[in-house]
Amino acid sequence: MIVFDLACATGHVFEAWFGSSDDYEGQKARGLVSCPVCGSAEVDKAVMAPRVAPKGNQLPAMPAPAQAKAMLAKMAAAQKEMLAGAAYVGKRFATQAREMHSGERTEAPIYGEVTPAEARSLLDDGVPVAPLPLPMRPPGTDN
């Protein structure tokens, strides 16, 4: 399949897919190509930019170290603000979140640790949880 940008005599530009260039030419010769906006059969190929895929062996551009450090600092500040007033509950997070969701425990902002399977189970049960963007150290640890 090939896609062409086409334009009618009144200036409407649109895309159309064809099996090949010959297929386009044949359909145009038989009057089968028309503008979807105004119906004009006076249609020709429009100027189009080539679609060149990037090389498969190239990595995406990485931010400069200073830029990456600044982005991480902003994420850390946002996470700190998000967790202000929240209690760290460690490995008891899944149990406490489930108890809050079911009404067995008073709701309060908490954060802690869960395994991927525990997180999946909480989400499957409708318990609203989300991963933190950056790793957290438990309170009282300095490294």
N, C-alpha and C positions, 0 to 999 in steps of 0.2 A: 504494500500500500504506500501511496505517496500523497502528501497533502500540499495543496497549492493555495496561495492567497489569490483570489480572483476579484475583479472589479467590473462593475457594469458601466454603461455609458453615462449614467447619471451620477456616478461617483461612489456608489455603495461598495464597500470592501467586505469580503467574507471568505471563510475557509471552506474548501471542499476536498474530499478524499477520493482518490482514484486508484485503480489497480496498477496503472503505469502512466507514463506520459502519452503513449499511444492510445490508451483507454480514454484519457481526457480529450485528446484530439478527435477521436471517433465520436464521442458523445457530443462534443461541440458541433461537429459537422452535421450530425443528425438532429440538431436543435434541442438536445436533451439537457443542456446546461443553461440555467437561467438564474437571475438574481432572486434570492429568497425575500428581499425587501419589496422590490417593485415589479418583479416578474420579467424584467427586460431580458431578452435573449442575446443582446449585444454585450457579451462578456469576454474579457481577456484576462490573461495572467497579470497579476499586479506585481510590483517590485516587492521582493521579500528578502529578509535577512536569512542567511544560511543558518541552519541549526547544527552546530558543531558540538559534539559531546566532548567533555574534558577527557584527557588521557587517563586511562585506568591506573596508571602507576604513579599518579600524583596525589599527595595528601592535601586535605583542605588547609587553607592558610590558618596558622595558629596565631593567637594574639601575642603581642610582644610581652616579655616577662613582666614589665612594669604594669602593663594593661591587665594582664591576668591577675596579678597581685591586687590591683585596685578592685577588680570584679569580685574576687574572693573576700576582700575586706567588706565590701558592700553587702554581700550575701551573709557574712558572719554578723554584721550589725543588724540586718533584717531579722535573722534567726534569733539573736539575743532579744530584740524587741518583742518578737512573737512569743518567746518563752518567759518574758517578764511576768512574775506572779504564778508561774506554773511550778508544780512540784515534781521533782525527779523521783520516780518509783522503781527504777531499775528493771529487773527481770519480772517484777509483778505487774508490768504494764498491761499485758493481755487480760489478766484476771480482773484488774481494777477497771479497765475500759469496758469490759463485758458487763461487770456489775453495775457500772454507772448507766450503761445503755439499757439494762433491764430494770432499773429503778431500785436495785438492792443497795446502792450506795449513792450518796449525794454527788451530783455532778460538780466537777472542779477541773481546771486545766492541769493536765499531767503530761509527762513525757517519760520515756524509758526505753527498754530494749525488748525486741521480739525477734523471733526467727522468721524467715520468709514464710514458712508454713503457718505460723501463728498469725502473721499479718494477713495472709490470704483468707484464713478462717474467720478473722474479725470482719473483713470486708464482705465475705460471703454471707455472714449473719447480719449485715446492715449496720455494723458498728463503724461510725465515721472515724477513720484514722488516716494519717498521711505521713510519709517519711520526711525526716528533716533533711534539708539540703546539704548540711555539713555534719561530719561526725561530732558527737558530743562526748565530753569527759564527765564522768560523774562528779557531783559537787565534792569538794575536799581533795581532789587530785590536782596536782600542779603540772604534771607532764603527761 
